[in-house]
Amino acid sequence: MSQSTDVAIIGAGPNALSLAAHLGELGVQFRIFGKPMESWLDHMPRGMLLKSEGFASNLYDPLGRHSLRQFCEDNKLPYADMGLPVPLEVFCDYGLAFQRRAVPTLEKKLVVSVTGKDRDFHLGLDDGEMLHARRVVVATGISHLAHVPRAIAHLPADLLSHGWAHADLARFKGADVTVVGGGASAIDIAALLHDADARVRLVARRPILEVHSRMRLPRPLSDRLSAPMSGIGPSWRSWFFTEYPGIFHHLPADRRLRWVRTHLGPAAGWFMAQRIARVPQLLGYGLNGAKAVGGQAQLELVSASGVRSIKTDHVIAATGYRPALDRLKFIDPELRAAVKTLALAPVLSSNFQSSVAGLYFMGPIAANSFGPVMRFAVGAKFAARRLSQHLASGVRQKAVGMPKAVSEVQHDGSVVGHA
Ligand SMILES: Cc1cc2nc3c(=O)[nH]c(=O)nc-3n(C[C@H](O)[C@H](O)[C@H](O)COP(=O)(O)OP(=O)(O)OC[C@H]3O[C@@H](n4cnc5c(N)ncnc54)[C@H](O)[C@@H]3O)c2cc1C
């Protein structure tokens, strides 16, 4: 392997693998690092069903040869575009097969450091190799971003973990476990713990757990008109976010941030309604504090009706992920400081480029720029196409000796292009 590359891709989830598949077709020289499908294989609970419909649970290659539908057909697995939830295990197998076929050059190493400046980066790999790259794409997804509420963060590791830590919930058999959180992940983990014979309860600030209602299929015309289907669910707004992330990017920053914050509340898939009903729930309770007492965690909970305390063997914080640049510690602090941010995430040009030329970000950390669709695998469709075309055009211009087209990100997030 050369010690220098045009493009280095950090990550091996749906975004990074889709980008690599596109770059391969376009003949762009790249190296890609990461553990394939790691977030899904090692950090989501076995037995989980994907919330995204079959047609929106893909990795993307330019010709669409490696779709989930095709994978299921080849392996004689049940598949439907809509209405048949995709098991996590099937999606993982599919992602690994995609990697083997479309991105065989993936190197299963981690990047431990990124230093440098405009179009001149040095990457350190976990096997000691140092690599020079002219352009770097950070596609590390939800890894590094797990968020634990401050009120419980000080509990020792044997009493507290984040949902991120759990692929196998069987080890909690017989234990008293408290899941904190009211979103899809909390609901999935609590229901799966119940199936694994843990004594589980769910504590959530919200007074009601939201679970999507089941869609009528085939969708009647009235449903399709009032709420057209999209990769992130049925509604006109979701449809706009999924079809037009490039236009979303041009909206004023405050509007973008508001929609990213508020669109798609933390609701579970329709198929969880009955399963979560079996789990004891403390709804409308916030966390006021926590301490370790006699080998257990004691949680102090507050609600409109007062304060109560519970003791539990282990707390799982299913409290989400915060897409913040300063969590990506493998990027040198000086380089991170040079990246302009908005609400903690990098400000990105229409080509996913940060304010440091040659440094790109895709996936959930790009949501403030390109909208809520970036939090889902289906967001890779737009991101991989747009970014690969941009990276390939850089190569073509270099090859014929043209001056480089430069897109610069301004403080307000707008982009100025010049040659
Ligand atoms: C419980 C749960 C359920 C979800 N369900 C769905 C769903 O049903 N549908 C959906 O579309 N989305 C779902 N999501 C969101 C989903 O996680 C993201 O859409 C998706 O993972 C983003 O893909 P990605 O490629 O950006 O990153 P990830 O899939 O998170 O991949 C990150 C990659 O980065 C690599 N990496 C990290 N650090 C380094 C490093 N230093 N060096 C090299 N490589 C590194 C990892 O090895 C990994 O390969 C769910 C998320 C959670 C938490």
The ligand as an SDF file (V2000), in Angstrom:
LIG
                    3D

 53 58  0  0  0  0  0  0  0  0999 V2000
  -30.3710    1.8260   17.9710 C   0  0  0  0  0  0  0  0  0  0  0  0
  -30.2830    2.4850   16.6310 C   0  0  0  0  0  0  0  0  0  0  0  0
  -31.1340    2.0810   15.6070 C   0  0  0  0  0  0  0  0  0  0  0  0
  -31.0330    2.6640   14.3460 C   0  0  0  0  0  0  0  0  0  0  0  0
  -31.8950    2.2570   13.3640 N   0  0  0  0  0  0  0  0  0  0  0  0
  -31.7870    2.7750   12.1240 C   0  0  0  0  0  0  0  0  0  0  0  0
  -32.6230    2.3160   11.0630 C   0  0  0  0  0  0  0  0  0  0  0  0
  -33.4970    1.4800   11.2450 O   0  0  0  0  0  0  0  0  0  0  0  0
  -32.4390    2.8520    9.8260 N   0  0  0  0  0  0  0  0  0  0  0  0
  -31.4940    3.8100    9.5680 C   0  0  0  0  0  0  0  0  0  0  0  0
  -31.3690    4.2340    8.4250 O   0  0  0  0  0  0  0  0  0  0  0  0
  -30.7170    4.2790   10.5690 N   0  0  0  0  0  0  0  0  0  0  0  0
  -30.8310    3.7790   11.8260 C   0  0  0  0  0  0  0  0  0  0  0  0
  -30.0120    4.2410   12.8330 N   0  0  0  0  0  0  0  0  0  0  0  0
  -29.0630    5.3070   12.5170 C   0  0  0  0  0  0  0  0  0  0  0  0
  -27.8130    4.6950   11.9390 C   0  0  0  0  0  0  0  0  0  0  0  0
  -26.9640    4.3290   12.9790 O   0  0  0  0  0  0  0  0  0  0  0  0
  -27.1150    5.6440   11.0070 C   0  0  0  0  0  0  0  0  0  0  0  0
  -28.0050    5.9540    9.9700 O   0  0  0  0  0  0  0  0  0  0  0  0
  -25.9340    5.0330   10.3050 C   0  0  0  0  0  0  0  0  0  0  0  0
  -25.2280    4.1700   11.1480 O   0  0  0  0  0  0  0  0  0  0  0  0
  -25.0530    6.0760    9.7710 C   0  0  0  0  0  0  0  0  0  0  0  0
  -24.1040    5.4100    8.9520 O   0  0  0  0  0  0  0  0  0  0  0  0
  -22.6270    5.9140    8.9160 P   0  0  0  0  0  0  0  0  0  0  0  0
  -21.9700    5.1900    7.8090 O   0  0  0  0  0  0  0  0  0  0  0  0
  -22.5920    7.3910    8.8710 O   0  0  0  0  0  0  0  0  0  0  0  0
  -21.9720    5.5160   10.3040 O   0  0  0  0  0  0  0  0  0  0  0  0
  -21.8820    4.1680   11.1920 P   0  0  0  0  0  0  0  0  0  0  0  0
  -22.7830    3.1080   10.6690 O   0  0  0  0  0  0  0  0  0  0  0  0
  -22.0670    4.6290   12.5670 O   0  0  0  0  0  0  0  0  0  0  0  0
  -20.4040    3.7000   10.9360 O   0  0  0  0  0  0  0  0  0  0  0  0
  -19.3030    4.2980   11.5340 C   0  0  0  0  0  0  0  0  0  0  0  0
  -18.0670    3.6270   11.0470 C   0  0  0  0  0  0  0  0  0  0  0  0
  -16.9500    4.4230   11.4280 O   0  0  0  0  0  0  0  0  0  0  0  0
  -15.9030    3.5570   11.8130 C   0  0  0  0  0  0  0  0  0  0  0  0
  -14.9890    4.3090   12.6590 N   0  0  0  0  0  0  0  0  0  0  0  0
  -15.2390    4.9720   13.8020 C   0  0  0  0  0  0  0  0  0  0  0  0
  -14.1140    5.5400   14.2750 N   0  0  0  0  0  0  0  0  0  0  0  0
  -13.1360    5.2260   13.3940 C   0  0  0  0  0  0  0  0  0  0  0  0
  -11.7520    5.5180   13.3300 C   0  0  0  0  0  0  0  0  0  0  0  0
  -11.1480    6.2420   14.2430 N   0  0  0  0  0  0  0  0  0  0  0  0
  -11.0350    5.0190   12.2790 N   0  0  0  0  0  0  0  0  0  0  0  0
  -11.6360    4.2740   11.3210 C   0  0  0  0  0  0  0  0  0  0  0  0
  -12.9530    3.9890   11.3480 N   0  0  0  0  0  0  0  0  0  0  0  0
  -13.6960    4.4560   12.3640 C   0  0  0  0  0  0  0  0  0  0  0  0
  -16.5660    2.3720   12.4640 C   0  0  0  0  0  0  0  0  0  0  0  0
  -15.6950    1.2460   12.4170 O   0  0  0  0  0  0  0  0  0  0  0  0
  -17.8050    2.2220   11.5830 C   0  0  0  0  0  0  0  0  0  0  0  0
  -17.5110    1.3740   10.5210 O   0  0  0  0  0  0  0  0  0  0  0  0
  -30.0890    3.6750   14.1050 C   0  0  0  0  0  0  0  0  0  0  0  0
  -29.2320    4.0910   15.1270 C   0  0  0  0  0  0  0  0  0  0  0  0
  -29.3280    3.5000   16.3810 C   0  0  0  0  0  0  0  0  0  0  0  0
  -28.4250    3.9590   17.4610 C   0  0  0  0  0  0  0  0  0  0  0  0
  1  2  1  0
  2  3  1  0
  2 52  2  0
  3  4  2  0
  4  5  1  0
  4 50  1  0
  5  6  2  0
  6  7  1  0
  6 13  1  0
  7  8  2  0
  7  9  1  0
  9 10  1  0
 10 11  2  0
 10 12  1  0
 12 13  2  0
 13 14  1  0
 14 15  1  0
 14 50  1  0
 15 16  1  0
 16 17  1  0
 16 18  1  0
 18 19  1  0
 18 20  1  0
 20 21  1  0
 20 22  1  0
 22 23  1  0
 23 24  1  0
 24 25  2  0
 24 26  1  0
 24 27  1  0
 27 28  1  0
 28 29  2  0
 28 30  1  0
 28 31  1  0
 31 32  1  0
 32 33  1  0
 33 34  1  0
 33 48  1  0
 34 35  1  0
 35 36  1  0
 35 46  1  0
 36 37  1  0
 36 45  1  0
 37 38  2  0
 38 39  1  0
 39 40  1  0
 39 45  2  0
 40 41  1  0
 40 42  2  0
 42 43  1  0
 43 44  2  0
 44 45  1  0
 46 47  1  0
 46 48  1  0
 48 49  1  0
 50 51  2  0
 51 52  1  0
 52 53  1  0
M  END
$$$$
